[in-house]
Amino acid sequence: MAESAPAEERILQAALHRFAADGLGAPLRRVAEDAGVSAGLIIHHYGSRATLLEACDARALEVTRREKSRLVQSGSGELLTQLAQTEQYAPVVGYVLRRLQAGGPLAIQLVDDFAAATVAYFAEGERSGTITPSRDPQGRAQVLTEMALGALLLQLPAQRDRMDLEELPGWLRGYTERILGPLLEIYTVPLLRDRSMLDAYLATTATDATTTPPTDVERS
């Protein structure tokens, strides 16, 4: 961490790293030691743990939103994997994963942001003919985002266990490589051999008359 950075920024960077590594309940005195400041200076700049966590939330959202626009064709899990490959972003990725574990406003906002990016990516794929149109684009993107992040979180250490940020990039890369084959099969080869279950569901569910369901031609 650059000593020339203002104390407030050093504290924020240290907090992101410490909360990612040790969990959101990590002692503030450890954050102070990492930043090379006194615990009192943390209180001076941020007032409380809650306010410091809010600042970490804001930084995490800033980074993920900026990089998401640059890597718009990546899914939510892939975005985190690519971010983690850059050493400076590993603490942010670790912090995001901790926040997703814990739930709360930031977790909800992150999931919504990832889902919105997925809607935009799928819309582009529909226009280019590589992705099948959906009768519910938002719902499809939301479900796929939640499935991707949920599967990832199941592999993480418990909230109170330590997360090795140096190993995080390699771990995420290995996880992505392990699931890529099965995911591609699920997405490109229909799991169900016919659409009878979908038709039965649609027959008992009110649908929006303005939406046009994908046809067999569109799926082929």
C-alpha atoms as one frame of an Amber mdcrd trajectory, in Angstrom:
protein
   0.000   0.000   0.000   1.424   3.366  -1.024   2.488   5.405   1.999   1.984
   8.588  -0.032  -1.772   7.943  -0.206  -3.890  10.019   2.203  -4.633   8.320
   5.500  -8.334   8.049   4.667  -7.562   6.167   1.446  -5.012   3.901   3.185
  -7.636   3.029   5.775 -10.187   2.217   3.073  -7.768  -0.005   1.156  -6.699
  -1.748   4.350 -10.326  -2.300   5.356 -11.207  -3.844   1.988  -8.254  -6.211
   2.311  -8.814  -7.119   5.960 -12.603  -7.563   5.683 -12.092  -9.716   2.580
  -9.454 -11.886   4.225 -10.896 -12.236   7.733 -14.585 -11.458   7.279 -16.696
  -8.370   7.900 -16.249  -8.689  11.646 -12.455  -8.307  11.525 -11.163  -6.070
  14.361 -10.657  -2.401  13.475  -7.308  -2.483  15.279  -6.092  -4.911  12.604
  -7.296  -2.524   9.916  -5.404   0.277  11.675  -2.220  -1.812  11.818  -2.504
  -2.644   8.116  -3.003   1.034   7.228  -0.186   2.209   9.508  -2.506   4.461
  11.522  -4.051   4.503  14.963  -7.495   3.091  15.667  -8.488   6.592  16.711
  -7.732   7.880  13.224 -10.206   5.380  11.778 -12.879   6.818  14.060 -11.789
  10.342  13.107 -12.252   9.687   9.384 -15.136   7.215   9.397 -16.823   7.485
  12.777 -17.762   3.825  13.147 -17.391   0.337  11.690 -20.768   0.734   9.957
 -19.633   3.895   8.170 -16.350   2.264   7.163 -18.266  -0.697   5.735 -20.476
   1.729   3.799 -17.347   3.313   2.316 -16.107  -0.158   1.348 -19.497  -0.850
  -0.220 -19.264   2.337  -2.273 -15.755   1.487  -3.486 -16.773  -2.058  -4.393
 -19.755  -0.805  -6.388 -17.585   1.814  -8.105 -15.030  -0.781  -9.220 -17.512
  -3.455 -10.313 -19.648  -0.976 -12.251 -16.655   0.549 -14.006 -15.134  -2.793
 -14.928 -18.508  -4.283 -15.840 -18.929  -1.662 -18.545 -15.496  -2.608 -19.876
 -16.171  -6.355 -19.691 -19.861  -6.195 -20.570 -19.807  -9.561 -22.339 -18.749
 -11.408 -19.194 -21.189 -13.088 -16.866 -21.221 -12.161 -13.176 -18.929 -14.984
 -12.091 -16.562 -14.389 -15.006 -16.369 -10.672 -14.200 -15.213 -11.465 -10.657
 -12.701 -13.972 -12.007 -11.213 -11.470 -14.450 -11.095  -8.712 -11.837  -9.322
 -10.974  -9.374  -6.542 -11.642 -11.893  -5.481  -8.021 -11.430  -3.681  -7.923
  -8.081  -5.034  -4.528  -7.061  -8.623  -5.752  -7.414  -8.311  -9.022  -5.488
  -9.314  -7.357  -2.172 -12.363  -5.794  -3.859 -13.414  -9.170  -5.272 -12.885
 -10.804  -1.885 -14.920  -8.078  -0.223 -17.735  -8.471  -2.780 -17.831 -12.206
  -2.085 -17.977 -11.568   1.674 -20.829  -9.100   1.193 -22.711 -11.541  -1.016
 -22.292 -14.145   1.726 -23.666 -11.759   4.336 -26.574 -10.416   2.280 -27.945
  -6.932   2.821 -28.297  -3.813   0.629 -24.949  -4.108  -1.155 -25.552  -7.756
  -2.036 -28.957  -6.854  -3.483 -27.491  -3.947  -5.450 -24.665  -6.078  -6.831
 -27.023  -8.818  -7.968 -29.295  -6.236  -9.615 -26.301  -4.631 -11.357 -25.040
  -7.990 -12.637 -28.535  -8.930 -13.825 -28.932  -5.620 -15.683 -25.610  -6.206
 -17.461 -26.762  -9.713 -18.383 -29.992  -8.335 -19.886 -27.944  -5.949 -22.054
 -25.522  -8.691 -23.099 -28.335 -11.114 -23.976 -30.163  -8.418 -25.950 -27.052
  -7.929 -28.064 -26.815 -11.696 -28.527 -30.456 -11.855 -29.622 -29.820  -9.128
 -32.202 -26.789 -11.000 -33.550 -28.650 -14.317 -33.613 -26.445 -16.161 -31.084
 -28.915 -16.166 -28.172 -32.521 -17.365 -28.168 -35.056 -14.602 -27.387 -36.946
 -14.903 -24.094 -40.557 -14.191 -23.174 -39.146 -12.695 -19.955 -35.667 -11.215
 -20.556 -35.379  -9.649 -17.096 -36.529 -12.782 -15.317 -34.159 -14.991 -17.286
 -31.196 -12.718 -16.570 -32.083 -12.472 -12.866 -32.355 -16.248 -12.454 -29.109
 -16.952 -14.305 -27.283 -14.300 -12.269 -28.559 -15.664  -8.967 -27.691 -19.225
 -10.016 -24.154 -18.226 -11.032 -23.441 -16.272  -7.861 -25.169 -18.819  -5.622
 -23.110 -21.674  -7.047 -19.952 -19.623  -6.526 -20.811 -18.767  -2.920 -21.363
 -22.434  -2.084 -17.675 -23.041  -2.804 -16.372 -20.253  -0.552 -14.996 -20.656
   2.963 -17.409 -19.949   5.795 -17.937 -16.285   6.673 -15.622 -16.492   9.701
 -12.903 -18.502   7.975  -9.896 -16.794   6.467  -9.795 -16.153   2.713  -6.343
 -16.204   1.114  -6.408 -13.268  -1.307  -3.164 -14.347  -2.970  -4.733 -17.691
  -3.873  -8.120 -16.184  -4.790  -7.318 -15.478  -8.488  -6.106 -19.040  -9.091
  -9.027 -20.501  -7.141 -11.579 -18.504  -9.170  -9.850 -19.436 -12.418  -9.909
 -23.124 -11.482 -13.556 -22.914 -10.466 -14.467 -21.310 -13.814 -12.573 -23.969
 -15.764 -14.306 -26.742 -13.796 -17.850 -25.549 -14.498 -17.375 -24.249 -18.051
 -17.979 -27.558 -19.855 -21.180 -28.494 -17.997 -22.479 -24.930 -18.313 -21.909
 -24.815 -22.054 -23.761 -28.109 -22.411 -26.699 -26.841 -20.333 -26.886 -23.616
 -22.334 -26.518 -25.144 -25.823 -28.148 -28.602 -25.565 -31.727 -28.578 -24.216
 -31.960 -30.424 -20.903 -35.581 -31.440 -21.504 -36.411 -33.388 -24.660 -39.712
 -31.612 -25.277 -41.567 -28.487 -24.119 -44.568 -30.209 -22.508 -43.671 -29.042
 -18.994 -43.289 -25.441 -20.177 -46.568 -25.572 -22.075 -48.355 -26.968 -19.003
 -46.909 -24.206 -16.864 -47.871 -21.487 -19.347 -51.384 -22.871 -19.596 -51.923
 -22.265 -15.884 -50.090 -18.949 -15.627 -51.304 -15.516 -16.683 -49.021 -14.252
 -19.442 -48.396 -10.860 -20.951 -50.206 -10.794 -24.278 -47.614  -8.386 -25.670
 -44.791 -10.891 -25.377 -44.091 -13.410 -28.096 -42.767 -16.756 -26.836 -39.748
 -18.195 -28.648 -40.792 -20.556 -31.415 -39.241 -23.882 -32.322 -37.667 -22.149
 -35.320 -36.033 -19.545 -33.072 -34.684 -22.302 -30.836 -33.182 -24.293 -33.688
